[in-house]
């Protein structure tokens, strides 16, 4: 049963477990990142894979986002339904069905702007084979040793870039990178130097340079300030932040400013089968666990393990029926577990809903 607008989530109209979204924190995070990129001469193309929500996307676009980033053609189609006129697919697209949709959408709407990545001649050929009347605009991706996709050397990148420029149905738009897998600021700075060099060698008019930005946007803001390109930051997890993984890794631990955790899961204690042991009605289907377990908001409660529908906690003084609150770690695997989330004010009154489309 959904919560009723204006009613407290604790008035009996909401079934638990439930994940709620705190409006104040959400609005704060959206405005904070919009101001950061604006103040550093960059633009934000927030990664919508984090939330896949029309309501949150509208907030980000209204705050000045360049467009939306996604990971797949299906997500791109959803982003279009959210009203995004510009979509960046931060990936190599090789799926024929997805490319067919993209070609048709580009033909249908002359104002639609689509960017995607390429890191191989084979990838460029696949794009070209599915192009329609408008070419696919691509960003040649530079990777790094041990990373995921991307050309491993500048020489390889320039070969792919030259091939893209010579291939009908494909248009070179700039350079892409992802620094999130690097461990230190020194490694990030070295990698960003390589991206800047690539932009200098890739001779296109008004080039785009896109980077990840969730964990290193402070370094990016300093290092790329003089780059002669449109800098698109693809940060996604910032929008709701968390109490775990990103709380420890946000650049606002190094610079002025803050992000606030906006997601919280509430669940009942179901059983206290032994002294000091309690079973909570929240499991892997309800909260993320890939980048750390949920964080109990009540002192003296520790999570021992999570199962599909249960969480085993160690605590004293709990009884069946008690409600416990948990912060989450890693927003990107939190939203996908819910289709509708209550949006609440500081008093936990429902002021709206956040819907997802995964």
C-alpha positions as CSV (number, residue, x, y, z in Angstrom):
1,X,0.0,0.0,0.0
2,X,1.6,3.4,-1.0
3,X,1.9,6.2,1.5
4,X,-0.7,9.0,1.3
5,X,0.5,12.4,0.3
6,X,0.8,14.6,3.4
7,X,0.8,11.6,5.7
8,X,3.7,10.5,7.9
9,X,5.3,7.3,6.7
10,X,4.8,6.0,10.2
11,X,1.0,6.5,10.3
12,X,0.3,3.0,9.1
13,X,-0.3,3.7,5.4
14,X,3.1,2.5,4.2
15,X,4.3,-1.1,4.1
16,X,7.7,-2.0,5.3
17,X,10.5,-2.5,4.4
18,X,10.5,0.8,2.5
19,X,13.2,3.0,1.1
20,X,12.5,6.7,1.4
21,X,14.1,9.7,-0.3
22,X,14.7,12.8,1.7
23,X,13.7,15.9,-0.4
24,X,16.0,18.4,1.3
25,X,19.1,16.3,0.8
26,X,18.1,15.5,-2.8
27,X,17.6,19.2,-3.7
28,X,20.8,20.1,-1.9
29,X,22.9,17.6,-3.8
30,X,21.5,18.6,-7.2
31,X,22.1,22.3,-6.6
32,X,25.6,21.6,-5.0
33,X,26.9,19.8,-8.1
34,X,25.3,22.2,-10.5
35,X,27.2,25.0,-8.8
36,X,30.4,23.1,-8.7
37,X,30.6,22.4,-12.4
38,X,29.4,25.9,-13.3
39,X,32.1,27.4,-11.0
40,X,34.8,25.3,-12.7
41,X,33.9,25.9,-16.3
42,X,32.5,22.4,-16.9
43,X,29.1,21.0,-17.7
44,X,27.2,18.2,-16.1
45,X,25.8,15.2,-17.9
46,X,24.6,13.3,-14.8
47,X,24.6,9.5,-15.1
48,X,20.9,8.5,-15.0
49,X,21.7,4.8,-14.5
50,X,22.0,5.7,-10.9
51,X,18.3,6.4,-10.5
52,X,16.5,5.9,-13.8
53,X,13.9,8.3,-12.5
54,X,11.9,10.9,-14.4
55,X,11.4,13.1,-11.4
56,X,15.1,13.2,-10.5
57,X,16.1,13.7,-14.1
58,X,13.8,16.6,-14.4
59,X,15.4,18.2,-11.3
60,X,18.9,17.7,-12.8
61,X,17.9,19.1,-16.2
62,X,16.2,22.1,-14.5
63,X,19.3,22.8,-12.6
64,X,21.2,23.2,-15.9
65,X,22.5,19.8,-16.8
66,X,23.8,19.5,-20.4
67,X,21.8,16.3,-20.8
68,X,21.7,12.8,-19.4
69,X,24.3,10.0,-19.4
70,X,23.3,6.4,-19.7
71,X,25.0,3.1,-20.2
72,X,22.8,1.3,-22.8
73,X,20.5,2.1,-25.7
74,X,17.5,0.9,-23.7
75,X,18.4,3.4,-21.0
76,X,18.9,6.1,-23.7
77,X,15.3,5.4,-24.9
78,X,14.1,5.9,-21.3
79,X,16.1,9.1,-20.9
80,X,14.4,10.4,-24.1
81,X,11.0,9.6,-22.4
82,X,12.2,11.8,-19.5
83,X,12.6,14.7,-21.9
84,X,16.4,14.7,-22.5
85,X,17.3,16.4,-25.7
86,X,20.9,15.3,-25.3
87,X,22.0,11.8,-24.3
88,X,25.5,10.5,-23.8
89,X,25.8,6.7,-23.9
90,X,29.0,6.2,-21.9
91,X,29.7,2.9,-23.6
92,X,30.5,1.2,-26.8
93,X,27.2,0.4,-28.6
94,X,27.3,-2.9,-30.6
95,X,23.8,-4.1,-30.1
96,X,21.9,-4.1,-33.5
97,X,18.5,-3.4,-32.0
98,X,19.8,-0.5,-29.9
99,X,21.6,1.0,-32.9
100,X,18.5,0.6,-35.0
101,X,16.5,2.5,-32.4
102,X,19.2,5.2,-32.2
103,X,19.3,5.7,-35.9
104,X,15.5,6.0,-36.1
105,X,15.4,8.4,-33.2
106,X,18.1,10.6,-34.8
107,X,16.1,10.7,-38.0
108,X,12.8,11.3,-36.2
109,X,14.1,14.3,-34.3
110,X,16.6,16.6,-35.9
111,X,17.2,18.3,-32.6
112,X,18.2,15.1,-30.8
113,X,21.9,14.9,-29.9
114,X,23.4,11.5,-29.2
115,X,27.0,10.7,-28.3
116,X,28.6,7.3,-27.7
117,X,32.1,5.8,-27.2
118,X,34.3,3.9,-29.6
119,X,37.7,2.3,-28.8
120,X,38.3,0.0,-31.8
121,X,38.0,0.0,-35.6
122,X,35.6,-2.9,-35.3
123,X,33.4,-0.8,-33.0
124,X,33.4,2.1,-35.6
125,X,32.4,-0.4,-38.3
126,X,29.5,-1.6,-36.3
127,X,28.2,1.9,-35.9
128,X,28.7,2.7,-39.5
129,X,26.7,-0.4,-40.6
130,X,23.7,0.7,-38.7
131,X,23.8,4.5,-39.4
132,X,20.9,6.3,-41.0
133,X,20.7,9.7,-42.6
134,X,22.4,11.3,-39.6
135,X,25.8,10.0,-38.6
136,X,26.6,8.5,-35.2
137,X,28.7,11.0,-33.2
138,X,31.4,9.2,-31.3
139,X,34.0,10.0,-28.6
140,X,37.1,7.9,-28.9
141,X,37.8,6.4,-25.4
142,X,41.2,6.4,-23.7
143,X,41.5,3.7,-21.1
144,X,44.4,2.8,-18.8
145,X,46.2,-0.4,-17.8
146,X,44.0,-2.6,-15.7
147,X,40.9,-0.5,-16.4
148,X,37.8,-1.5,-18.3
149,X,37.3,-0.3,-21.9
150,X,39.3,2.3,-23.8
151,X,42.3,2.4,-26.0
152,X,45.4,1.6,-24.0
153,X,47.8,4.0,-25.7
154,X,47.5,7.4,-27.4
155,X,48.7,5.8,-30.6
156,X,45.8,3.4,-30.6
157,X,43.4,6.1,-29.9
158,X,44.6,8.2,-32.8
159,X,44.3,5.3,-35.1
160,X,40.7,4.8,-34.1
161,X,40.0,8.5,-34.3
162,X,41.4,8.7,-37.8
163,X,39.4,5.7,-38.9
164,X,36.2,7.3,-37.5
165,X,36.9,10.5,-39.3
166,X,37.3,8.6,-42.6
167,X,34.2,6.4,-42.1
168,X,30.8,7.4,-43.6
169,X,28.0,7.2,-41.1
170,X,30.3,8.1,-38.2
171,X,31.4,11.6,-37.0
172,X,34.2,12.1,-34.5
173,X,33.1,14.5,-31.7
174,X,36.0,14.2,-29.2
175,X,37.5,12.1,-26.4
176,X,36.1,10.1,-23.5
177,X,37.7,8.7,-20.4
178,X,36.9,7.1,-17.0
179,X,39.2,7.7,-14.1
180,X,37.0,6.1,-11.4
181,X,39.1,2.9,-11.2
182,X,42.3,4.8,-10.3
183,X,43.4,4.8,-6.7
184,X,45.4,8.0,-6.1
185,X,45.3,11.6,-7.1
186,X,48.7,11.2,-8.8
187,X,47.4,8.4,-11.0
188,X,44.3,10.5,-11.9
189,X,46.4,13.5,-12.8
190,X,48.6,11.4,-15.1
191,X,45.6,10.0,-16.7
192,X,44.0,13.4,-17.2
193,X,47.2,14.6,-18.8
194,X,46.8,11.8,-21.4
195,X,43.2,12.8,-22.1
196,X,44.3,16.4,-22.6
197,X,47.0,15.3,-25.0
198,X,44.5,13.2,-26.9
199,X,42.2,16.2,-27.3
200,X,45.1,18.2,-28.7
201,X,45.8,15.6,-31.3
202,X,42.2,14.8,-32.2
203,X,41.5,17.7,-34.5
204,X,37.7,18.3,-34.5
205,X,35.8,21.5,-34.2
206,X,34.5,22.2,-30.7
207,X,35.7,18.9,-29.2
208,X,34.0,17.2,-26.3
209,X,36.0,15.7,-23.4
210,X,34.0,13.6,-21.0
211,X,35.1,12.1,-17.7
212,X,33.5,10.2,-14.9
213,X,33.8,12.5,-11.9
214,X,32.1,10.9,-8.9
215,X,35.3,10.3,-6.9
216,X,37.7,12.8,-8.4
217,X,35.8,15.8,-9.6
218,X,37.9,18.1,-7.5
219,X,41.1,17.0,-9.3
220,X,39.3,17.1,-12.7
221,X,38.1,20.7,-11.9
222,X,41.7,21.8,-11.3
223,X,43.5,19.8,-14.0
224,X,41.2,20.4,-17.0
225,X,40.5,24.0,-16.4
226,X,42.6,25.1,-19.4
227,X,41.6,22.3,-21.8
228,X,40.3,23.6,-25.1
229,X,37.2,21.4,-25.1
230,X,33.7,21.2,-23.7
231,X,34.2,19.2,-20.5
232,X,31.2,16.9,-19.6
233,X,31.3,15.5,-16.1
234,X,29.2,12.3,-15.8
235,X,28.8,12.1,-12.0
236,X,25.8,10.0,-11.0
237,X,25.9,8.8,-7.4
238,X,26.2,12.4,-6.1
239,X,22.5,12.9,-6.5
240,X,21.6,10.9,-3.4
241,X,25.0,10.3,-2.0
242,X,25.2,7.6,0.7
243,X,26.4,6.7,4.2
244,X,29.1,4.3,3.1
245,X,31.1,4.0,-0.1
246,X,30.7,7.6,-1.4
247,X,30.7,9.2,2.1
248,X,34.2,7.9,2.4
249,X,35.3,8.8,-1.1
250,X,33.6,12.1,-2.0
251,X,35.9,14.9,-3.1
252,X,34.1,17.1,-0.6
253,X,36.2,15.4,2.0
254,X,39.1,17.3,0.5
255,X,37.5,20.6,-0.5
256,X,34.8,22.9,0.8
257,X,31.2,21.7,0.4
258,X,29.2,18.7,1.2
259,X,26.8,16.1,-0.2
260,X,24.1,14.7,2.0
261,X,22.7,11.1,2.2
262,X,19.2,11.1,0.8
263,X,18.3,7.5,0.9
264,X,17.1,5.6,4.0
265,X,15.6,2.1,4.4
266,X,13.1,1.4,7.2
267,X,12.3,-2.2,8.3
268,X,10.7,-4.0,11.2
269,X,12.4,-6.4,13.6
270,X,10.7,-9.7,12.9
271,X,12.2,-12.0,15.5
272,X,14.6,-12.0,18.5
273,X,15.4,-15.7,18.6
274,X,18.4,-15.4,20.9
275,X,19.6,-12.8,23.4
276,X,21.5,-10.2,21.4
277,X,20.4,-11.5,18.0
278,X,17.6,-10.0,15.9
279,X,16.2,-10.7,12.5
280,X,15.1,-7.7,10.5
281,X,12.7,-7.7,7.6
282,X,15.1,-6.2,5.1
283,X,17.3,-8.1,2.7
284,X,19.3,-8.1,-0.5
285,X,16.1,-7.4,-2.5
286,X,15.6,-4.2,-0.5
287,X,19.0,-2.6,0.0
288,X,22.4,-2.6,-1.7
289,X,25.2,-4.8,-0.4
290,X,27.8,-4.8,-3.2
291,X,29.9,-1.9,-1.9
292,X,29.3,-2.4,1.8
293,X,26.4,-3.4,3.9
294,X,23.7,-0.9,5.1
295,X,24.6,1.3,8.0
296,X,22.3,1.1,11.1
297,X,21.1,4.5,12.3
298,X,20.5,3.2,15.8
299,X,23.4,3.0,18.1
300,X,24.5,-0.5,19.3
301,X,23.1,-2.3,16.2
302,X,25.6,-4.0,13.9
303,X,24.8,-6.0,10.8
304,X,26.1,-9.6,10.8
305,X,24.9,-10.6,7.3
306,X,22.2,-10.1,4.7
307,X,20.0,-12.7,3.1
308,X,17.4,-12.4,0.3
309,X,14.6,-11.1,2.6
310,X,16.3,-10.9,6.0
311,X,19.1,-9.1,7.7
312,X,20.8,-10.6,10.8
313,X,21.8,-8.0,13.4
314,X,23.5,-8.0,16.7
315,X,21.9,-5.7,19.3
316,X,20.3,-5.7,22.7
317,X,16.9,-4.3,23.7
318,X,15.2,-5.0,20.4
319,X,11.8,-6.6,20.2
320,X,9.5,-7.8,17.4
321,X,7.7,-4.9,15.7
322,X,10.5,-2.3,16.4
323,X,11.3,-0.1,13.4
324,X,14.9,0.4,12.5
325,X,16.4,2.8,10.0
326,X,19.4,2.1,7.8
327,X,21.6,4.3,5.6
328,X,22.8,2.7,2.4
329,X,26.1,2.3,0.7
330,X,26.2,2.7,-3.2
331,X,23.2,4.4,-4.6
332,X,23.6,2.8,-8.0
333,X,22.4,-0.5,-6.7
334,X,19.8,0.9,-4.4
335,X,17.3,2.5,-6.8
336,X,16.9,-0.6,-9.0
337,X,15.3,-2.5,-6.1
338,X,12.3,-0.1,-6.0
339,X,9.7,1.1,-8.5
340,X,8.1,3.8,-6.4
341,X,9.8,5.5,-3.4
342,X,8.2,8.0,-1.1
343,X,9.7,11.5,-1.1
344,X,9.6,12.8,2.4
345,X,10.2,16.1,4.3
346,X,12.2,16.5,7.5
347,X,9.2,15.2,9.5
348,X,8.8,12.1,7.3
349,X,5.6,13.5,5.8
350,X,5.2,12.3,2.2
351,X,5.5,15.2,-0.2
352,X,5.8,13.3,-3.4
353,X,7.0,10.1,-5.1
354,X,10.1,9.1,-7.0
355,X,9.5,6.5,-9.7
356,X,12.1,4.4,-11.4
357,X,12.3,2.7,-14.8
358,X,14.9,-0.1,-14.9
